């Protein structure tokens, strides 16, 4: 396991309570991949991860290895490089029964294609000859292709489209309801071919508008996701020269919202440079500047798994250039706070979620692309020493007691020393209490470290991550106590 830790900060937990920020652990699960750009699952109970490679392949990680035979290989159809390529895969909500999955790729003309494929008789291999073209969208430039596909809680397919590229959205596509560029689209792929437009889409009856549009005002939405518990939608939008942003749509809120580009970049006027917001634009819940080498936001997920309670309620996003990972949390009145959780060496191209809600990140590289599973060590906000009391003279071996409970992945190390500075000490691991041997006055597993008579002994407790080899210290009790052994 690779553990990379940022400085401890404070985040808001459920109900707005303050808790220590988790220390993230990134566990390498797959490597030797050619530019992974998307990670998803089929929702079929198989536990497999489907990894989209930019060159036009989808490969399967079955929990132990990446299968040698691709699930799908459409490289002859895909123009790959820069921001182009096979960019996303989404499995139909009823995939287990109908075998349908959808891809977003750049064709050889440089345009966006949304296509449906079917699985073959082999559940680990899709049928490359089963393609049904759902939608094709002209791209005027070589960048800002969007590329995200995601089925929403209503069973409709959501599609992220960039503004078509070029500096500053020169054609003002993102604000133009007559084009699909710079939008989040919503279509129904469950009835009629190639698709139908949901009757409650916001611009179905607007003259001159495309009915597929669900929201607009995006520059290049690079990864959006639905919260598996609340159905809220998070949309990360890549900025121009100065600001990256994360947007939020609470489930049940009115649709047809304008997220601002090119009027605004993040919370700042772009074009025009002043008086850009008439009060109707939806502002981001998080933004960051391009200082310190940051350049491009990668949107993630709000954690909904069960293995790492320290991550509950945190929405993760990253910067592609610096590898920094932030966590955003909402308090009880709807205000958001972002905390830097990890400064990694990765080029993070995407986050992913498995069937159980556990999260992953991808490192973009060829041939050394990799997938990491996100874990956490819950930090200790403090360690309280309970017994024995400070300064006691002991005639019988003590039992050391402290709090709070460390959690499943954490533990404690009790340290004893004859020096208040702990210039030398001996220690052993325990959880909440440690009893000295009543005969030898030795710590468990430390029979050669007996406490000498007529000595003052100092003790403290360290909180450690037991999931690391060797255990890694997270925090040390601020209090040091002592006792005197007669």
N, C-alpha and C positions, 0 to 999 in steps of 0.2 A: 504494500500500500504506500502510495506517495502522499505525504501529509504536508500541505503548504498553508501556513497560517499568517493571517494579517493580525494587526494589533487588536487587542480586545476593546470593543466599544459597547455602547448600550443600544438596545433596540426595544421596540414596544411589543409586548406580548398580547395575548388575548385580553380584551377589555381595557387595553391601554396601560397595563402594568409594565414597569420597567424591568428588564432582565438583561443579563450579560449576553452579548452577541455570541453565536456559536463559532467555534473554530472549524473551518471546513477541511475535510480530508478528501482528496481525489484519488480514487483507486483505479488503476489501469486495468481495463477489462478486454480491450482489443487494440491491436496495433498493426502496422504494415498495411495501412489503408491508403488508397489514392484519393486524397482530398475529400473527406467526408463532410457533407453539408447539411444533412438532416438525419434525425433519429426518431423512430416512431415504433408503434406496435400494432398488431392486427386486431387486438381485442377478442381473440378467439380462444383464450385460455391456454395458449401454448407457451407463454412466457418468452417468446422470441422477440429480439430486437431487429428491426429492419433499418439498415444503414444506407442512406442514399449517397452515392459517390458522384461527384460533379461530372465525371466523364461519360455518364450514361448507364451506370450499373446500380443495382440494389443488391446488397449482400445481407445475409442473415447471421446474427450472433445468437447461438442457441443456448447460451448460458455458460458454455465452457470454451467455445471456439467459434471463429468465423468460418462458415461452410465454404468449401472450395468452389462449388458451383453457384454462380450468382442466381438470385431469385429472379432478376430481370436484367437483360443486357440489350440496350437499344442504342449502343454507341454509334452505329451508322447513321442514326437520325439526329444526333445531338451535336450542336456547336458548343464546344466547351472552352472556357478560358475567361479570365477576368471575372465579371459578374454573371456570365452566361453558363449554361450547362443544364444538367438534370438537377433541379433545385429542391424538389419536395415530393413526398409520397404521402397519400392519405388513404386509409382503408375504410370502405363503406361500413357504416354502423352494423349492417347485417352481413358482414363479410363471411362469417362462419357458414351462412346458408347460401349466399349468392356468389361468393368468390371474387367480388369486384374490388379493385383498387385503382386509384387515380394518381397521375403524375403530372408535374409541371416541368416543362423543359423548353430550351431554346432550340428551334429547328435550324436547319442549315442556311436559311435565309435571315437568321437573326431575330425571328419573331417568336412570341410566346405561344406555346401549345399546351392545352389541358386535354389529357387523353385518359380514357378508361381502359384498363386491362383486366383479364381474368386469370385466376390461378389455374394451373394444369392439374392433371390427375395426381401429380406429385405435389404435396402441400408445400414443399420447399422450392418449387420452381413455378414462376408465372409463365403464361403463354405469350410469347412476343408477337404472335400472329393474331392476337385477339383484340387489337387496338380499335377503339372507337373514339374518333376525335370529337371532343365535347365543345371546345372553344379555341379559336385562334385569334391572336391579338397582334396587330402590327406594332413593331418597336422602331421608333424613329432614330434612336441612338444605340450605342453599344452597352449602355449601363442602365441602372435603375430598373431592373427587370422584376423586382418584387420576388415572387416565387413561392410564397407560402400557401399550402392547401391545408384546410382543417375542417372537419365536420363539426357543426355546432350542435347544441343541445336539442334543437328542433329537427335535426336530421338533414338540414340543408348544407351544401358545400360552400364554404367561405374561401375566397381567393384574394391574395394580396397582390396588388399591381403597383409598381413604381410609376413615376411621372413620365417615363420614357427617356429620361436622361438629358444630358446637356446642362451646362452651368445655369443655375437659377431657374430651372423650368422655363426655358425660353418661349414655349408655346402656351404657358399657363394651363397646362393640362389638369393639374391637380384641382383647380377651382372650376373646371369646365365640366358640367354635368352631361355634356354631349359626347364625352369620350370615357373609355374604361380605364384610362391611365391615371395613376395617382389616387386609386380608390381601393376600398375593400368591397368586393362583390359578393353577392349571395344568390345562389341558384339552386334549383331543385333538380337533382339527377335521378329522382325516383319514379318519375312518370314523364313519358314523352322523350323522344330523342331529337337532338342531342341533350336538351335540357328545357325546363320551363322556368318562368320567373315567378317566384312566390307572390301571391296577390297582395300581401301586406308589406312588400318592399316599399321603401319610403318615396320613391320617385316614379312609381308605375304610372301615375296620372299626370306627371309634370311634363308639359309640352317641351319637346326637344331633348329631354333627359333620357339616359339609358336606364331601363328598368332594372338591370342587374345590380345597380349601385346600391350599396347598403350604407356606406360612409365615404367621405371624401376629404381632400386636403392633406394628402400624404406625399412625401418625397420618394421614399423607398422603404416601405414597411418590411423590415428584415426580422421576421419571426413574430407571430402573434400566437396566443394560446388562450384557451378557455380554462377557467378554474374548474376542476373536476367536482368540487363540492358546491360552489355557488353559481356556476355558469357565467361569472364575470369574465370579461374579455380584456386582456392586456395586449397592447400593440406597441412594439418598439419601432421608431421611425428614424432612419439615418439622416443626419443633418448635412448642411452644405459645408461651410467653412469653420463654423464656430461652436455649434450646439448640437448635442445628441439628446433624444427625448424618449420617454416612455409614456404612453397614453393608456387610459383606463375607461372602460365602458361597463358600468354596473348593470347587471342583468335586470331587464324590465324597464330600463330607461328608454326614452324616445330614440328611435333610429333616424338615420339621415343626418347625422351630426357632421359638422365641418371641423376638422382637426388642424386647420390653419395654414398649411403650406400652400403657396409661396408667400402669403401675407406675413406669416411669422415663421421663425426658426426657433423651436423651443418656446420660451416665454418672451421672445424678443422680436421686434418688428424687423422684417426683411425687405419686402417689396409691397407697399411703400415703406420707407425707413421710419416714418412716424404715423401716428393715427391709423394703425393697421387693423385694430380690433373694434368692431362695432358692438361688442358685448355678446355676440352669439358664438364665438369660436370656443372650442373645447381645448383647454390648456393642459399640458402634460402634468402627470403626478411626480415625475422625476426628470431632471435634466443634468447634463454635465458638459463642461467646456472641453475644447481640444487642447488644453494645456497638458504639459508633461507627456506629449506623444500620443495622446488619445485621439481616435479618429473616427470610429464607426461602432455604433451600438449593435449588440446582438441580444435580441429579446429571448426570455426564457419562460419559466413557469412559476406559479405559486405552488409551493410544496404541499402535496396532499397525500403523502405516503405515511407509513406507520413505523418505520424502522428508526427514524431520527426525530423524536419529539421536539428537539431543540430547533428544528427547521419549520415547525408548524406556523402557517400564516405568512411566511416570507416569500415574496416574489423575487426571483433571481434574474439578473441581467448582467451583461459583461461588455467590455470594450475589446474589439477584435485586435487592435494594435498593441495594447499594453497587457492583455490577459487579466486585467482586474475584474473581479466579480463583486457586485453589490447585492445587497438584500434590501428590498423595500417593504415596509410594513405600514399598515393603516391603524390609527388609533380609534377610540370610541366615537369621535366626532367627525371622522372622515378625513383627517389630515394624514399626509404621508411623510415618512422619514426614510431616507436611504442611508445605509451604512456600508462602508467598504469592508468586505469580509475576507477577501483573498487577493493577493497580488501574485498571479501565477505566470509562468513563462510561456503559456500557451497562446496560440492564435485561435481564439474561440469562434468557430464558425456557426455553431448552433448549440442549443440545449435540446434535450429529449426527455420523454417521460415513458416509463414502462407501464404495464397493465396494473401494477399495484401502486402507482403514483411515485415511485422512486425516480430520481432525476439523474441525468447524464449531461456531459459536455463533450464536444468534439474539437480536436486540434486539427486545423487545416494544414496539411503538408502532403507531399507526394515524393517518395513512397512511404513516408513515416507518419502518416496521419494516424490518429489514435482516438479511442473513446475512453472516457473516464467516468466512473460512477461517483456521484456526490454523496459524501457522508458527512458526519459532524460529530464533534466532541463538545458536549455542553460545558461551557465554562463555569467555573465556580465564582460567584460574585463575592463570596467570603467563606472562610472556614472558622468555625467557632470552637475553641477548646473548652471542654466541659469538666473533665475530671482527669487526674487529681487536681485539687486546687493549688494555686501557686504558693510556693514557699514552705510546703509541709515537710515535716520530718517523718520519714517512713520507716517502719520496722518490719513491714511485710510487703511483698511485691505489689506494685500498683496495677490497676487496669486503666488504660488510657481511653477516654471517650471524647468524641467530637461530633460536629454536625456541619452541614446537612448531608442527606443521602446523595451519593455521587451519581446515581443513574447507572444504566446498564453497561456503558462502555468505559466508565471512569472508575477510579479507585483512589486509594490514599497510600502514602508512604509516611510512616512514623519515623522521625529522626531523633536520635539521642546523642548528646555530646557532653564532654566535660568542659567545653568552651562556650561561652555565650555567643561567640561569633561563628560557631560551627565550623571552625577551621579544619577540624576532623570530626567525623561522626560515623555512626552506623545506623542502618535503617532496615525496615522490612515493610512489606505491603499488607494492608488490612483494610477492612471496610467498617468504619464507624466505631470500632473498639479493638483494643489489643491488650492482651493479658500477658504480663511477664511470668515466666516459669517460676512456680512457687518454690522450687528446690534450688535451682541454679541461678536465679535472678538473671536469666538470659532471655533475649528476644527470640520468638519462634524463628526457626531456620537460621539462627545466628548463635549457635551454642558456644562459639569461641569469643563472643562479645558479652561477657558477664559484667554486670554492674558492680563495681568495686565498693567496698564498705568505706564509710567516712568520706564520701565524695558528694559534691553538689553536682546534680545532673540536670542539664537543660534539654527540653524537648519541644518539638514543633511538628506540624503536619503539612505535607505537600499534597495538593490535588494533582493527580496524574491521569493521563490518557492511557488506559491499559490496552487499547487497540493498536498501539504502536510498539514495534520492536526496536530498541528497548522502550519502556514506558516513558512518555514525554511529560515533563512538568508543565502544568498550566498555571497554577497559583500556589503560593506558600502562605500559611497562616500568618497574619500580621502580628499575632501575639506569640511570644516565646515564654513558656513557663519553666519552672525549675522545682526540684525537690531534693531533699538531703537523705541519703541512705546511711543509716547508722551501721 
